[in-house]
Structures are given as structure tokens and as C-alpha cells.
Amino acid sequence: MKGCTHTNQIRDVQPHTRGCEECLKMGDTWVHLRLCLTCGHVGCCDSSKNKHATKHFHSSKHPIIKSFEPGEDWGWCYVDEVELDLA
């Protein structure tokens, strides 16, 4: 099983907003939120029409996000395409 080789890029971040940063600016909605563990960007998930978390990865190359949903402790490495247990 392939593992994540980018955990050294996880930082102790504070979320920039309580919702998707770009959707809030646009006045749009989202389905679920993701937190970038490198910089604290909050973006909407790929089930949301704007997919801002993935767009943030493509523009920043920050590899790891975690669910920003209450009670969820999982993450995702975009580069290695593996789920992470962040509990």
C-alpha cells in the first residue's frame, strides 16, 4: 500500500475563515469544507461545484488537506493520492 511522503509539510495552521474563502467572496455555496494543512486555506470539496480546495492545491502545490467538517479526522494527500488518518 502506497503511503504519503509529504507529512513533513503539515503545519500547525489556523483556518483563515469559517467557510470556503473563494465562495464567501463570490457569494456562493459549498457542500463540505477542506483545510490546507500547509497554510490554513479553507476551500470547498470536490462535491461542491467550485472545487476550491483542489484548485488551491493546483495553484499552491500544498499537498495535504484535512476535512474541515465537525467530527471528521481524515486527510488527503493530492500528490500521493492517499487518505490519511489524522486522529
N, C-alpha and C positions, 0 to 999 in steps of 0.2 A: 504494500500500500504506500502510495506517494505521500510524503509529508510536506509541511510548509517550511520553506527555507528563508522566510522573511520575518520571523518573530522578533528578530533583533531591531526591527523598525517600529515595534509597538512602543508608544509613549503614554505617559500618564496625562491624558488630554481632558480638557473641559469642553463640552459641546458649545458651539458658537450660538446656537439657537435652540428652541424647543420644537421646531418644525423644520421641514426642508427649506434650506436657505434660499434657494432659487425660486421654489414655488411660492414662498411667502412674498418675495419681491414681485412676482408675476401676478399674485392674487389667485393662484391655482391651488388644487388639492392634491393629496397623495394617498397611497394605500398604507404603506409601512415605512418606517424610517431606519436609516443606517448611519452609523457614526464612524468616521475615518479615525483609525487608531494612530495615525501619524500626526494629524494636525487638528482634529476636532471638528472638521466639516460635517454637517448633518445634511444628508441627501435622501431623496426618496428611492424606494426599492425598484427592482425591475418589473414588478407587477403594477407599478404606477406608470402613467402614460409618459412622463418626462424622464424617468430613469436617471435622476441627477446623481445618485451615488456612483453608478457606473461611469457616467460622464466625468465625474470628479477624478476617478481612477485614471481614465484615459488622458486627462489633461495634466494631472499632477504626478502620476506614476506611484502614488501611495498605495501599497499593495493590500493592506488588510483593513476590513471594515468589521464592525460588530452590529448585531441587531440593536436598535435603539428603542425596542418595544419592551414594556414592563414585563419582568419575569423571564425574559429570554437571555441566555448566556452563550450564544453561539456566535461565531465569526466566520469570515470567508476570506481566503487569500485569492485575489483575482489572478495573480501570476501563476501560482501552482494549482489553481482550481481545486482547492480542498477546503472542506469545512473544518473549523476549529472549535474545540470546547474551551470556552473562556471562563468557565465557572471557578 
